[in-house]
Amino acid sequence: ARFKSAPADTEVYNELVKLSVSGEEVSIRLDGYQDVKLAKEMLSGKEYNELFGQLQKELTTAYANAMSTTKYKKETDPEKKKALLMNTREGVVKKVMRDAGIQGRINALKKARKS
């Protein structure tokens, strides 16, 4: 797992390390995510930092919640566990972007770039 330092929730950190060792790396980094890159282009430095902080906070919480589910705990295939966490990550990004009021602007920018 890619961190500069261990997150406050060490259960999440330990699980991500365990998946990484099994070959299924799941990152809490979001700066490579397309919508986050677009948000960085659109927002001021301060706005982006606030958004990014919120994304990181909510992602760690969402990972912890996903890891505490019976479905996750019973799953023995690391690849399937990774898929569950990646779906969680995508949901968090969409929710935070929507709550911040910028998902519509990001979708418009994507559409404009495809044209």
C-alpha positions in Angstrom: 0.0 0.0 0.0 1.3 3.4 -0.8 1.5 5.8 2.1 3.8 8.5 3.3 2.9 7.5 6.8 0.5 5.0 8.4 -3.0 6.2 8.6 -4.6 6.7 12.0 -6.8 3.6 11.4 -4.1 0.9 11.7 -6.6 -1.9 10.9 -7.1 -0.4 7.5 -3.3 0.0 7.0 -2.7 -3.6 8.1 -5.3 -5.0 5.8 -3.9 -3.0 2.8 -0.4 -4.2 3.6 -1.7 -7.8 3.8 -3.4 -7.4 0.4 -0.2 -5.9 -1.0 1.9 -8.8 0.1 -0.6 -11.2 -1.6 0.0 -9.2 -4.8 -3.2 -7.2 -4.7 -2.1 -3.7 -4.1 -4.8 -1.3 -3.0 -3.8 2.3 -2.6 -5.3 5.1 -0.6 -3.7 7.5 -2.9 -6.1 9.4 -5.1 -3.9 11.8 -7.1 -3.8 9.4 -10.0 -7.6 9.2 -10.2 -8.9 11.0 -13.3 -11.7 13.0 -11.6 -9.2 14.1 -8.9 -6.7 15.3 -11.6 -9.5 17.3 -13.3 -10.5 18.8 -9.9 -6.9 19.9 -9.4 -7.0 21.7 -12.8 -10.3 23.4 -11.9 -9.9 24.4 -8.3 -7.6 26.8 -6.5 -4.8 25.3 -4.5 -6.6 25.9 -1.2 -9.9 24.4 -2.6 -8.1 21.4 -4.0 -6.2 20.7 -0.7 -9.5 20.9 1.2 -11.2 18.5 -1.3 -8.2 16.1 -1.2 -8.2 16.1 2.6 -11.9 15.2 2.6 -11.3 12.5 0.0 -8.5 10.9 2.1 -10.5 11.1 5.3 -13.7 9.6 3.8 -11.7 6.9 1.9 -10.1 5.7 5.1 -13.4 5.5 6.8 -15.1 3.8 3.9 -12.3 1.2 3.7 -12.7 0.5 7.4 -16.4 0.1 7.0 -16.0 -2.2 3.9 -13.5 -4.3 5.8 -15.8 -4.7 8.7 -18.6 -6.3 6.6 -19.3 -10.0 6.8 -19.0 -10.3 3.0 -15.4 -8.9 3.1 -14.4 -10.9 6.2 -15.7 -14.1 4.7 -14.0 -13.5 1.3 -10.7 -15.5 1.0 -9.7 -14.4 -2.5 -7.4 -11.3 -2.3 -8.4 -10.3 -5.8 -12.1 -10.1 -4.8 -11.2 -8.2 -1.7 -9.3 -5.7 -3.8 -12.3 -5.4 -6.2 -14.6 -4.6 -3.2 -12.2 -1.9 -2.0 -11.8 -0.4 -5.5 -15.5 -0.2 -5.8 -15.6 1.5 -2.4 -12.9 4.0 -3.6 -14.9 4.9 -6.7 -18.0 5.4 -4.7 -16.2 7.7 -2.2 -14.7 9.8 -5.0 -18.1 10.3 -6.7 -19.8 11.1 -3.4 -17.2 13.6 -2.2 -17.1 15.3 -5.7 -20.9 15.5 -5.8 -21.1 16.8 -2.2 -18.5 19.4 -3.0 -20.6 20.5 -6.0 -17.9 19.9 -8.6 -18.9 16.5 -10.1 -21.1 18.2 -12.7 -18.3 20.5 -13.7 -15.9 17.6 -14.0 -18.4 15.6 -16.2 -18.8 18.7 -18.4 -15.0 19.0 -18.8 -14.7 15.3 -19.6 -17.4 15.6 -22.3 -15.8 18.8 -23.8 -12.5 17.0 -24.0 -14.0 14.0 -25.8 -15.5 16.3 -28.5 
